[in-house]
């Protein structure tokens, strides 16, 4: 699945090499050469992933990582730190600052793409192309198909994204506001009751196979996908 990736790297040659390889893999890329540009990009559009160089002019990558982790809006963004520092204590500093992974320069584009795929599978499985299944319900992101006990189910695009998010975050309760941020997007401004409309449509689409029961309403809290119901 295509990701929106922000590359924060002051060396133009490295930045462009990474960007070209990410774009060739189907991802969308934004570029920043320092902290100010990076934070401006993030304020404008929340990325799915940040590739963050440690040594930047002005504010360091460590400082940016700490700022992102301290902010409610950005604290869950996956971060991969890029650096020439290879000592164990440097890796520990990077991870303690909030990085999810640490890639030492020089690195191959192939290694970086593999690290990105592994990280996103752990941190944001709804953004991967992995098939997910639960209780006979099967969702294939690549083919954009859903089936229940072998029966093809017809879902609209929003209901598909909503189900994908639920299935990759099973048994957790999400409020309407959280679902709007995670499924609709950070800069989409719609009323929270919109979530209820799409939950109702999703349940209707799942009724044919009896899987509507998996979408549970948690009174006063939000909704949950009950994978073991």
MARTOR-159817 format. One record per atom (N, C-alpha, C): residue in one letter; atom name; x, y, z. Coordinates in Angstrom, 2 decimals, decimal comma. Example, Ala and Ser with C-alpha at 12.3 -4.5 7.8 and 13.67 -1.06 7.14 Angstrom:
BEGIN
   residu   atome         X         Y         Z
        A       N     13,19     -5,69      7,80
        A      CA     12,30     -4,50      7,80
        A       C     13,20     -3,30      7,80
        S       N     12,85     -2,25      7,08
        S      CA     13,67     -1,06      7,14
        S       C     12,90      0,03      7,87
//
This chain:
BEGIN
   residu   atome         X         Y         Z
        X       N      0,85     -1,19      0,00
        X      CA      0,00      0,00      0,00
        X       C      0,89      1,24      0,00
        X       N      0,51      2,24     -0,78
        X      CA      1,31      3,46     -0,89
        X       C      1,29      4,22      0,43
        X       N      2,47      4,68      0,86
        X      CA      2,61      5,46      2,08
        X       C      2,97      6,90      1,74
        X       N      2,59      7,81      2,63
        X      CA      3,06      9,19      2,54
        X       C      4,27      9,30      3,47
        X       N      5,46      9,44      2,86
        X      CA      6,71      9,40      3,61
        X       C      7,36     10,78      3,59
        X       N      7,76     11,25      4,76
        X      CA      8,53     12,49      4,87
        X       C      9,99     12,14      5,09
        X       N     10,86     12,61      4,19
        X      CA     12,30     12,41      4,32
        X       C     12,90     13,70      4,87
        X       N     13,54     13,63      6,03
        X      CA     14,20     14,79      6,62
        X       C     15,70     14,51      6,58
        X       N     16,38     15,08      5,61
        X      CA     17,79     14,80      5,35
        X       C     18,42     16,03      4,70
        X       N     19,52     16,54      5,28
        X      CA     20,12     17,77      4,75
        X       C     21,05     17,53      3,57
        X       N     21,51     16,30      3,38
        X      CA     22,37     16,02      2,23
        X       C     21,49     15,70      1,02
        X       N     21,51     16,59      0,04
        X      CA     20,60     16,50     -1,11
        X       C     20,74     15,18     -1,86
        X       N     21,96     14,71     -2,05
        X      CA     22,18     13,49     -2,83
        X       C     21,53     12,29     -2,15
        X       N     21,71     12,20     -0,82
        X      CA     21,11     11,08     -0,07
        X       C     19,60     11,21     -0,08
        X       N     19,11     12,43      0,13
        X      CA     17,66     12,67      0,16
        X       C     17,01     12,24     -1,16
        X       N     17,64     12,61     -2,27
        X      CA     17,07     12,28     -3,58
        X       C     17,18     10,80     -3,89
        X       N     18,26     10,17     -3,46
        X      CA     18,41      8,72     -3,67
        X       C     17,30      7,97     -2,96
        X       N     17,05      8,34     -1,71
        X      CA     15,97      7,70     -0,95
        X       C     14,62      7,97     -1,61
        X       N     14,40      9,22     -2,00
        X      CA     13,12      9,61     -2,60
        X       C     12,84      8,84     -3,88
        X       N     13,83      8,72     -4,74
        X      CA     13,65      8,03     -6,01
        X       C     13,28      6,57     -5,78
        X       N     13,96      5,93     -4,83
        X      CA     13,66      4,52     -4,56
        X       C     12,29      4,34     -3,91
        X       N     11,90      5,25     -3,05
        X      CA     10,57      5,15     -2,45
        X       C      9,48      5,37     -3,49
        X       N      9,69      6,35     -4,36
        X      CA      8,70      6,62     -5,41
        X       C      8,62      5,47     -6,39
        X       N      9,76      4,83     -6,68
        X      CA      9,75      3,66     -7,56
        X       C      8,98      2,50     -6,94
        X       N      8,95      2,47     -5,60
        X      CA      8,21      1,41     -4,89
        X       C      6,73      1,78     -4,72
        X       N      6,33      2,95     -5,25
        X      CA      4,92      3,33     -5,23
        X       C      4,51      4,26     -4,12
        X       N      5,48      4,74     -3,33
        X      CA      5,15      5,62     -2,21
        X       C      5,17      7,09     -2,63
        X       N      4,49      7,92     -1,84
        X      CA      4,46      9,36     -2,06
        X       C      5,46     10,00     -1,10
        X       N      6,25     10,92     -1,61
        X      CA      7,37     11,45     -0,83
        X       C      7,29     12,96     -0,68
        X       N      7,55     13,43      0,55
        X      CA      7,78     14,84      0,84
        X       C      9,21     14,97      1,32
        X       N      9,81     16,14      1,09
        X      CA     11,23     16,33      1,41
        X       C     11,41     17,53      2,33
        X       N     12,35     17,41      3,26
        X      CA     12,73     18,52      4,13
        X       C     14,22     18,41      4,41
        X       N     14,89     19,56      4,51
        X      CA     16,33     19,55      4,76
        X       C     16,69     20,00      6,17
        X       N     15,71     20,47      6,94
        X      CA     15,98     20,87      8,32
        X       C     14,70     20,76      9,14
        X       N     14,82     21,07     10,43
        X      CA     13,70     20,90     11,35
        X       C     12,53     21,81     10,98
        X       N     12,82     23,04     10,61
        X      CA     11,74     23,98     10,29
        X       C     10,91     23,49      9,11
        X       N     11,57     23,05      8,05
        X      CA     10,85     22,52      6,90
        X       C     10,07     21,27      7,27
        X       N     10,68     20,40      8,07
        X      CA     10,02     19,15      8,47
        X       C      8,74     19,43      9,24
        X       N      8,80     20,32     10,21
        X      CA      7,63     20,62     11,04
        X       C      6,55     21,33     10,23
        X       N      6,96     22,13      9,25
        X      CA      5,98     22,78      8,37
        X       C      5,24     21,72      7,56
        X       N      5,97     20,75      7,01
        X      CA      5,35     19,65      6,24
        X       C      4,38     18,87      7,11
        X       N      4,77     18,59      8,34
        X      CA      3,93     17,78      9,23
        X       C      2,68     18,55      9,65
        X       N      2,82     19,87      9,86
        X      CA      1,63     20,68     10,19
        X       C      0,63     20,67      9,04
        X       N      1,16     20,65      7,81
        X      CA      0,30     20,69      6,63
        X       C     -0,39     19,36      6,40
        X       N      0,37     18,28      6,43
        X      CA     -0,16     16,94      6,20
        X       C      0,58     15,94      7,07
        X       N     -0,15     15,17      7,82
        X      CA      0,46     14,19      8,70
        X       C      0,97     13,00      7,87
        X       N      2,28     12,73      7,88
        X      CA      2,80     11,61      7,10
        X       C      2,53     10,27      7,77
        X       N      2,61      9,20      6,97
        X      CA      2,48      7,85      7,51
        X       C      3,79      7,39      8,16
        X       N      4,90      8,00      7,73
        X      CA      6,23      7,58      8,19
        X       C      7,19      8,75      8,03
        X       N      8,12      8,90      8,99
        X      CA      9,18      9,91      8,89
        X       C     10,53      9,20      8,87
        X       N     11,33      9,50      7,85
        X      CA     12,72      9,07      7,80
        X       C     13,55     10,27      8,24
        X       N     14,20     10,16      9,37
        X      CA     14,77     11,33     10,06
        X       C     16,27     11,21     10,26
        X       N     17,01     12,11      9,61
        X      CA     18,47     12,15      9,78
        X       C     18,81     12,68     11,18
        X       N     19,81     12,08     11,80
        X      CA     20,22     12,51     13,13
        X       C     20,87     13,90     13,09
        X       N     21,86     14,07     12,18
        X      CA     22,65     15,31     12,13
        X       C     22,02     16,28     11,13
        X       N     21,30     17,26     11,65
        X      CA     20,66     18,27     10,81
        X       C     21,16     19,66     11,23
        X       N     21,14     20,63     10,32
        X      CA     21,51     21,99     10,71
        X       C     20,49     22,56     11,69
        X       N     20,98     23,25     12,71
        X      CA     20,06     23,80     13,70
        X       C     19,61     22,73     14,68
        X       N     18,35     22,37     14,63
        X      CA     17,78     21,39     15,55
        X       C     18,07     19,97     15,06
        X       N     18,55     19,10     15,93
        X      CA     18,94     17,74     15,54
        X       C     17,73     16,85     15,32
        X       N     17,98     15,72     14,67
        X      CA     16,93     14,74     14,49
        X       C     16,40     14,21     15,81
        X       N     17,28     14,08     16,81
        X      CA     16,84     13,63     18,13
        X       C     15,82     14,60     18,72
        X       N     16,09     15,90     18,58
        X      CA     15,18     16,91     19,12
        X       C     13,84     16,87     18,39
        X       N     13,87     16,67     17,07
        X      CA     12,62     16,57     16,31
        X       C     11,81     15,36     16,76
        X       N     12,49     14,22     16,92
        X      CA     11,81     13,00     17,37
        X       C     11,13     13,22     18,71
        X       N     11,84     13,88     19,63
        X      CA     11,25     14,14     20,95
        X       C     10,03     15,04     20,83
        X       N     10,10     16,06     19,96
        X      CA      8,95     16,96     19,77
        X       C      7,75     16,21     19,21
        X       N      8,01     15,32     18,25
        X      CA      6,90     14,56     17,67
        X       C      6,26     13,65     18,70
        X       N      7,07     13,01     19,52
        X      CA      6,54     12,09     20,53
        X       C      5,81     12,83     21,66
        X       N      6,15     14,10     21,88
        X      CA      5,53     14,87     22,96
        X       C      4,20     15,48     22,55
        X       N      3,89     15,46     21,25
        X      CA      2,68     16,09     20,74
        X       C      1,61     15,03     20,49
        X       N      0,39     15,28     20,99
        X      CA     -0,70     14,31     20,85
        X       C     -0,97     13,97     19,39
        X       N     -0,90     14,96     18,52
        X      CA     -1,22     14,75     17,11
        X       C     -0,19     13,90     16,39
        X       N      1,07     13,98     16,81
        X      CA      2,15     13,33     16,05
        X       C      2,81     12,17     16,79
        X       N      2,37     11,87     18,00
        X      CA      3,13     10,92     18,81
        X       C      3,13      9,50     18,27
        X       N      2,16      9,14     17,41
        X      CA      2,11      7,77     16,90
        X       C      2,75      7,61     15,52
        X       N      3,30      8,69     14,95
        X      CA      3,93      8,57     13,63
        X       C      5,15      7,66     13,73
        X       N      5,26      6,62     12,92
        X      CA      6,46      5,79     12,92
        X       C      7,67      6,61     12,45
        X       N      8,80      6,43     13,14
        X      CA     10,03      7,16     12,82
        X       C     11,19      6,18     12,65
        X       N     11,89      6,32     11,52
        X      CA     13,14      5,59     11,33
        X       C     14,27      6,63     11,33
        X       N     15,24      6,46     12,24
        X      CA     16,37      7,37     12,34
        X       C     17,46      6,93     11,37
        X       N     17,98      7,89     10,59
        X      CA     19,06      7,63      9,65
        X       C     20,32      8,33     10,18
        X       N     21,41      7,59     10,33
        X      CA     22,60      8,21     10,91
        X       C     23,86      7,43     10,61
        X       N     24,99      8,16     10,64
        X      CA     26,29      7,52     10,49
        X       C     26,81      7,02     11,83
        X       N     26,14      7,38     12,91
        X      CA     26,56      6,95     14,25
        X       C     26,16      5,48     14,45
        X       N     27,15      4,66     14,73
        X      CA     26,86      3,23     14,82
        X       C     27,12      2,62     16,20
        X       N     27,61      3,44     17,14
        X      CA     27,89      2,93     18,47
        X       C     26,58      2,55     19,18
        X       N     26,66      1,57     20,06
        X      CA     25,46      1,10     20,75
        X       C     24,77      2,21     21,54
        X       N     25,57      3,06     22,21
        X      CA     24,96      4,13     23,00
        X       C     24,22      5,14     22,13
        X       N     24,69      5,32     20,89
        X      CA     23,98      6,22     19,97
        X       C     22,63      5,62     19,56
        X       N     22,63      4,32     19,31
        X      CA     21,37      3,65     18,97
        X       C     20,38      3,76     20,13
        X       N     20,89      3,58     21,34
        X      CA     20,02      3,69     22,51
        X       C     19,45      5,09     22,61
        X       N     20,27      6,11     22,38
        X      CA     19,80      7,50     22,43
        X       C     18,69      7,74     21,41
        X       N     18,90      7,21     20,19
        X      CA     17,90      7,38     19,14
        X       C     16,58      6,73     19,49
        X       N     16,65      5,52     20,02
        X      CA     15,43      4,80     20,38
        X       C     14,74      5,46     21,57
        X       N     15,53      5,94     22,53
        X      CA     14,94      6,61     23,70
        X       C     14,30      7,94     23,32
        X       N     14,79      8,56     22,24
        X      CA     14,20      9,82     21,78
        X       C     12,87      9,61     21,09
        X       N     12,59      8,36     20,73
        X      CA     11,30      8,06     20,12
        X       C     11,35      7,37     18,77
        X       N     12,56      7,12     18,26
        X      CA     12,66      6,40     16,99
        X       C     12,20      4,96     17,15
        X       N     11,54      4,44     16,10
        X      CA     11,09      3,04     16,12
        X       C     12,15      2,10     15,57
        X       N     13,01      2,63     14,72
        X      CA     14,08      1,83     14,14
        X       C     15,25      2,76     13,85
        X       N     16,40      2,16     13,56
        X      CA     17,65      2,89     13,46
        X       C     18,43      2,29     12,31
        X       N     18,69      3,06     11,25
        X      CA     19,41      2,56     10,08
        X       C     20,72      3,32      9,96
        X       N     21,82      2,57      9,95
        X      CA     23,15      3,18      9,93
        X       C     23,62      3,41      8,50
        X       N     24,12      4,60      8,22
        X      CA     24,70      4,93      6,92
        X       C     26,10      4,34      6,84
        X       N     26,53      3,89      5,66
        X      CA     25,72      3,81      4,42
        X       C     24,81      2,59      4,45
        X       N     23,65      2,71      3,81
        X      CA     22,71      1,60      3,74
        X       C     22,21      1,49      2,31
        X       N     21,74      0,31      1,95
        X      CA     21,21      0,10      0,61
        X       C     19,74      0,47      0,58
        X       N     19,24      1,00     -0,54
        X      CA     17,81      1,27     -0,66
        X       C     16,96      0,04     -0,39
        X       N     17,47     -1,11     -0,79
        X      CA     16,73     -2,36     -0,57
        X       C     16,56     -2,64      0,92
        X       N     17,64     -2,42      1,69
        X      CA     17,55     -2,63      3,14
        X       C     16,55     -1,65      3,75
        X       N     16,59     -0,39      3,32
        X      CA     15,69      0,60      3,88
        X       C     14,24      0,24      3,59
        X       N     13,95     -0,18      2,36
        X      CA     12,57     -0,57      2,01
        X       C     12,11     -1,76      2,86
        X       N     13,02     -2,70      3,12
        X      CA     12,67     -3,85      3,95
        X       C     12,39     -3,42      5,39
        X       N     13,19     -2,48      5,89
        X      CA     12,98     -1,96      7,25
        X       C     11,64     -1,23      7,34
        X       N     11,32     -0,46      6,31
        X      CA     10,05      0,26      6,29
        X       C      8,88     -0,71      6,32
        X       N      8,95     -1,73      5,50
        X      CA      7,87     -2,72      5,44
        X       C      7,69     -3,41      6,79
        X       N      8,81     -3,79      7,42
        X      CA      8,73     -4,47      8,71
        X       C      8,16     -3,55      9,79
        X       N      8,60     -2,29      9,79
        X      CA      8,11     -1,35     10,78
        X       C      6,62     -1,08     10,62
        X       N      6,17     -0,87      9,38
        X      CA      4,76     -0,57      9,17
        X       C      3,88     -1,77      9,51
        X       N      4,40     -2,97      9,33
        X      CA      3,63     -4,16      9,72
        X       C      3,41     -4,17     11,23
        X       N      4,41     -3,68     11,97
        X      CA      4,29     -3,65     13,43
        X       C      3,46     -2,45     13,91
        X       N      3,73     -1,28     13,35
        X      CA      3,16     -0,04     13,89
        X       C      1,84      0,36     13,24
        X       N      1,68      0,09     11,94
        X      CA      0,47      0,53     11,24
        X       C      0,04     -0,52     10,23
        X       N     -0,41     -1,69     10,72
        X      CA     -0,75     -2,79      9,80
        X       C     -1,85     -2,46      8,81
        X       N     -2,69     -1,43      9,14
        X      CA     -3,75     -1,05      8,20
        X       C     -3,19     -0,37      6,96
        X       N     -1,89     -0,02      6,97
        X      CA     -1,26      0,62      5,82
        X       C     -0,43     -0,37      5,01
        X       N     -0,52     -1,64      5,31
        X      CA      0,21     -2,65      4,55
        X       C     -0,74     -3,38      3,60
        X       N     -0,17     -4,22      2,75
        X      CA     -0,96     -5,00      1,80
        X       C     -1,21     -6,42      2,27
        X       N     -0,93     -6,71      3,54
        X      CA     -1,13     -8,06      4,06
        X       C     -2,62     -8,41      4,15
        X       N     -2,96     -9,61      3,72
        X      CA     -4,34    -10,11      3,87
        X       C     -4,61    -10,34      5,35
        X       N     -5,79     -9,93      5,82
        X      CA     -6,16    -10,15      7,22
        X       C     -7,44    -11,00      7,28
        X       N     -7,50    -11,88      8,28
        X      CA     -8,64    -12,78      8,43
        X       C     -9,04    -12,88      9,89
        X       N    -10,34    -13,04     10,12
        X      CA    -10,85    -13,26     11,48
        X       C    -12,23    -13,88     11,40
        X       N    -12,40    -15,01     12,07
        X      CA    -13,71    -15,65     12,18
        X       C    -14,38    -15,88     10,81
        X       N    -13,57    -16,25      9,79
        X      CA    -14,13    -16,50      8,46
        X       C    -14,29    -15,25      7,61
        X       N    -13,96    -14,08      8,18
        X      CA    -14,00    -12,83      7,42
        X       C    -12,60    -12,57      6,87
        X       N    -12,52    -12,31      5,56
        X      CA    -11,22    -12,16      4,91
        X       C    -11,18    -10,86      4,11
        X       N    -10,13    -10,06      4,34
        X      CA     -9,97     -8,79      3,63
        X       C     -8,63     -8,78      2,92
        X       N     -8,66     -8,52      1,61
        X      CA     -7,45     -8,48      0,79
        X       C     -7,25     -7,04      0,31
        X       N     -6,30     -6,29      0,90
        X      CA     -6,11     -4,89      0,51
        X       C     -5,67     -4,71     -0,93
        X       N     -4,85     -5,63     -1,45
        X      CA     -4,35     -5,50     -2,81
        X       C     -5,46     -5,66     -3,84
        X       N     -6,27     -6,69     -3,67
        X      CA     -7,39     -6,93     -4,59
        X       C     -8,61     -6,09     -4,24
        X       N     -8,58     -5,46     -3,08
        X      CA     -9,70     -4,66     -2,57
        X       C    -10,98     -5,50     -2,53
        X       N    -10,85     -6,69     -1,93
        X      CA    -11,97     -7,61     -1,83
        X       C    -12,18     -8,05     -0,39
        X       N    -13,45     -8,25     -0,05
        X      CA    -13,81     -8,76      1,27
        X       C    -14,75     -9,94      1,07
        X       N    -14,52    -10,99      1,83
        X      CA    -15,43    -12,14      1,77
        X       C    -15,70    -12,64      3,18
        X       N    -16,90    -13,20      3,36
        X      CA    -17,27    -13,77      4,65
        X       C    -17,69    -15,21      4,45
        X       N    -16,92    -16,14      5,00
        X      CA    -17,18    -17,57      4,82
        X       C    -17,30    -17,92      3,33
        X       N    -16,44    -17,29      2,52
        X      CA    -16,41    -17,57      1,08
        X       C    -17,38    -16,75      0,26
        X       N    -18,25    -15,99      0,89
        X      CA    -19,23    -15,18      0,19
        X       C    -18,66    -13,77     -0,04
        X       N    -18,64    -13,33     -1,29
        X      CA    -18,13    -11,99     -1,61
        X       C    -19,05    -10,93     -1,01
        X       N    -18,46     -9,94     -0,36
        X      CA    -19,20     -8,87      0,27
        X       C    -18,87     -7,54     -0,40
        X       N    -19,88     -6,73     -0,59
        X      CA    -19,72     -5,46     -1,31
        X       C    -19,64     -4,30     -0,31
        X       N    -18,45     -3,69     -0,21
        X      CA    -18,24     -2,57      0,70
        X       C    -17,84     -1,32     -0,09
        X       N    -18,33     -0,18      0,37
        X      CA    -17,89      1,09     -0,18
        X       C    -16,46      1,38      0,25
        X       N    -15,79      2,35     -0,37
        X      CA    -14,39      2,63     -0,05
        X       C    -14,14      3,02      1,41
        X       N    -15,03      3,82      1,98
        X      CA    -14,85      4,21      3,38
        X       C    -15,08      3,02      4,30
        X       N    -16,10      2,23      4,02
        X      CA    -16,37      1,04      4,84
        X       C    -15,22      0,04      4,74
        X       N    -14,60     -0,04      3,54
        X      CA    -13,45     -0,94      3,37
        X       C    -12,30     -0,49      4,27
        X       N    -11,99      0,80      4,25
        X      CA    -10,90      1,32      5,08
        X       C    -11,21      1,15      6,57
        X       N    -12,45      1,36      6,92
        X      CA    -12,87      1,22      8,31
        X       C    -12,72     -0,23      8,77
        X       N    -13,17     -1,17      7,95
        X      CA    -13,04     -2,58      8,30
        X       C    -11,58     -3,00      8,38
        X       N    -10,77     -2,52      7,43
        X      CA     -9,34     -2,85      7,45
        X       C     -8,70     -2,37      8,74
        X       N     -9,03     -1,15      9,14
        X      CA     -8,47     -0,63     10,40
        X       C     -8,93     -1,48     11,57
        X       N    -10,22     -1,78     11,63
        X      CA    -10,74     -2,59     12,74
        X       C    -10,05     -3,96     12,79
        X       N     -9,93     -4,61     11,63
        X      CA     -9,38     -5,97     11,62
        X       C     -7,90     -5,99     12,00
        X       N     -7,18     -4,91     11,74
        X      CA     -5,77     -4,86     12,10
        X       C     -5,55     -4,27     13,50
        X       N     -6,64     -3,91     14,16
        X      CA     -6,55     -3,41     15,53
        X       C     -7,67     -4,06     16,37
        X       N     -7,77     -5,35     16,23
        X      CA     -8,86     -6,08     16,88
        X       C     -8,81     -5,98     18,40
        X       N    -10,00     -6,03     18,99
        X      CA    -10,21     -6,06     20,44
        X       C     -9,87     -4,74     21,14
        X       N     -9,56     -3,69     20,38
        X      CA     -9,29     -2,39     21,00
        X       C    -10,48     -1,47     20,75
        X       N    -10,79     -0,66     21,73
        X      CA    -11,91      0,27     21,60
        X       C    -11,39      1,61     21,07
        X       N    -12,08      2,14     20,05
        X      CA    -11,72      3,43     19,47
        X       C    -12,91      4,36     19,51
        X       N    -12,66      5,58     19,95
        X      CA    -13,71      6,59     19,97
        X       C    -13,98      7,08     18,54
        X       N    -15,05      7,82     18,35
        X      CA    -15,36      8,38     17,04
        X       C    -14,22      9,30     16,59
        X       N    -13,71     10,12     17,49
        X      CA    -12,64     11,05     17,13
        X       C    -11,39     10,30     16,69
        X       N    -11,06      9,22     17,38
        X      CA     -9,89      8,42     17,01
        X       C    -10,08      7,77     15,64
        X       N    -11,27      7,28     15,39
        X      CA    -11,54      6,65     14,09
        X       C    -11,47      7,68     12,97
        X       N    -11,96      8,89     13,22
        X      CA    -11,87      9,94     12,20
        X       C    -10,41     10,22     11,86
        X       N     -9,56     10,33     12,86
        X      CA     -8,13     10,60     12,61
        X       C     -7,45      9,45     11,90
        X       N     -7,75      8,21     12,31
        X      CA     -7,03      7,05     11,78
        X       C     -7,54      6,60     10,42
        X       N     -8,84      6,75     10,18
        X      CA     -9,45      6,21      8,95
        X       C     -9,71      7,30      7,91
        X       N    -10,28      8,42      8,36
        X      CA    -10,59      9,50      7,43
        X       C     -9,37     10,36      7,14
        X       N     -8,51     10,56      8,15
        X      CA     -7,31     11,36      7,96
        X       C     -7,29     12,56      8,88
        X       N     -6,07     13,00      9,15
        X      CA     -5,84     14,05     10,13
        X       C     -6,44     15,39      9,74
        X       N     -6,47     15,70      8,44
        X      CA     -6,93     17,01      8,00
        X       C     -8,30     16,96      7,33
        X       N     -9,07     15,92      7,61
        X      CA    -10,43     15,83      7,09
        X       C    -11,39     16,28      8,19
        X       N    -12,15     17,32      7,93
        X      CA    -13,01     17,89      8,96
        X       C    -14,46     17,51      8,70
        X       N    -14,90     16,48      9,41
        X      CA    -16,29     16,04      9,32
        X       C    -16,79     15,81     10,74
        X       N    -18,09     15,77     10,90
        X      CA    -18,67     15,57     12,22
        X       C    -18,44     14,14     12,70
        X       N    -18,32     13,98     14,02
        X      CA    -18,09     12,66     14,59
        X       C    -19,23     11,70     14,29
        X       N    -20,44     12,22     14,14
        X      CA    -21,59     11,35     13,86
        X       C    -21,47     10,69     12,50
        X       N    -20,60     11,23     11,63
        X      CA    -20,33     10,59     10,34
        X       C    -19,85      9,16     10,54
        X       N    -19,09      8,95     11,62
        X      CA    -18,60      7,60     11,93
        X       C    -19,77      6,64     12,13
        X       N    -20,81      7,08     12,84
        X      CA    -21,96      6,23     13,09
        X       C    -22,64      5,79     11,79
        X       N    -22,72      6,74     10,84
        X      CA    -23,34      6,43      9,54
        X       C    -22,57      5,31      8,85
        X       N    -21,26      5,41      8,84
        X      CA    -20,45      4,41      8,13
        X       C    -20,37      3,09      8,90
        X       N    -20,43      3,15     10,20
        X      CA    -20,51      1,92     10,99
        X       C    -21,79      1,18     10,63
        X       N    -22,90      1,91     10,53
        X      CA    -24,18      1,29     10,17
        X       C    -24,08      0,65      8,77
        X       N    -23,48      1,36      7,82
        X      CA    -23,32      0,82      6,46
        X       C    -22,41     -0,42      6,46
        X       N    -21,37     -0,37      7,27
        X      CA    -20,46     -1,51      7,35
        X       C    -21,19     -2,73      7,91
        X       N    -21,95     -2,54      8,94
        X      CA    -22,70     -3,66      9,51
        X       C    -23,69     -4,23      8,50
        X       N    -24,34     -3,36      7,76
        X      CA    -25,29     -3,82      6,74
        X       C    -24,58     -4,66      5,68
        X       N    -23,37     -4,24      5,29
        X      CA    -22,62     -4,98      4,28
        X       C    -22,17     -6,34      4,80
        X       N    -21,96     -6,45      6,11
        X      CA    -21,48     -7,70      6,70
        X       C    -22,60     -8,64      7,11
        X       N    -23,83     -8,16      7,06
        X      CA    -24,97     -8,97      7,49
        X       C    -25,10    -10,26      6,68
        X       N    -24,79    -10,19      5,39
        X      CA    -24,99    -11,35      4,51
        X       C    -24,25    -12,59      5,01
        X       N    -23,09    -12,39      5,62
        X      CA    -22,31    -13,53      6,12
        X       C    -22,40    -13,67      7,63
        X       N    -23,16    -12,80      8,27
        X      CA    -23,31    -12,87      9,72
        X       C    -22,18    -12,24     10,51
        X       N    -21,29    -11,51      9,82
        X      CA    -20,14    -10,93     10,52
        X       C    -20,42     -9,54     11,08
        X       N    -21,62     -9,04     10,90
        X      CA    -21,95     -7,74     11,48
        X       C    -21,83     -7,76     13,01
        X       N    -21,95     -8,94     13,60
        X      CA    -21,86     -9,07     15,06
        X       C    -20,46     -8,72     15,58
        X       N    -19,45     -8,75     14,69
        X      CA    -18,08     -8,49     15,12
        X       C    -17,82     -7,00     15,39
        X       N    -18,68     -6,14     14,84
        X      CA    -18,53     -4,70     15,07
        X       C    -19,37     -4,34     16,29
        X       N    -18,72     -4,16     17,41
        X      CA    -19,42     -3,95     18,67
        X       C    -19,43     -2,47     19,07
        X       N    -20,55     -2,03     19,60
        X      CA    -20,65     -0,69     20,19
        X       C    -20,32     -0,79     21,68
        X       N    -19,37      0,00     22,13
        X      CA    -19,00      0,03     23,54
        X       C    -19,59      1,31     24,12
        X       N    -20,61      1,17     24,90
        X      CA    -21,37      2,32     25,40
        X       C    -20,48      3,35     26,08
        X       N    -20,60      4,59     25,63
        X      CA    -19,85      5,68     26,22
        X       C    -18,39      5,74     25,82
        X       N    -17,93      4,80     24,96
        X      CA    -16,52      4,78     24,59
        X       C    -16,27      4,79     23,10
        X       N    -17,05      4,01     22,33
        X      CA    -16,82      3,97     20,89
        X       C    -17,15      2,62     20,30
        X       N    -16,26      2,11     19,46
        X      CA    -16,51      0,86     18,75
        X       C    -15,30     -0,07     18,87
        X       N    -15,59     -1,36     18,73
        X      CA    -14,54     -2,37     18,83
        X       C    -14,83     -3,48     17,83
        X       N    -13,75     -4,04     17,24
        X      CA    -13,88     -5,23     16,39
        X       C    -13,56     -6,44     17,26
        X       N    -14,54     -7,29     17,47
        X      CA    -14,39     -8,44     18,35
        X       C    -13,97     -9,66     17,53
        X       N    -12,69     -9,87     17,38
        X      CA    -12,18    -10,94     16,52
        X       C    -12,52    -12,32     17,04
        X       N    -12,83    -12,43     18,32
        X      CA    -13,11    -13,76     18,90
        X       C    -14,58    -13,90     19,28
        X       N    -15,42    -13,00     18,78
        X      CA    -16,85    -13,06     19,14
        X       C    -17,50    -14,30     18,56
//
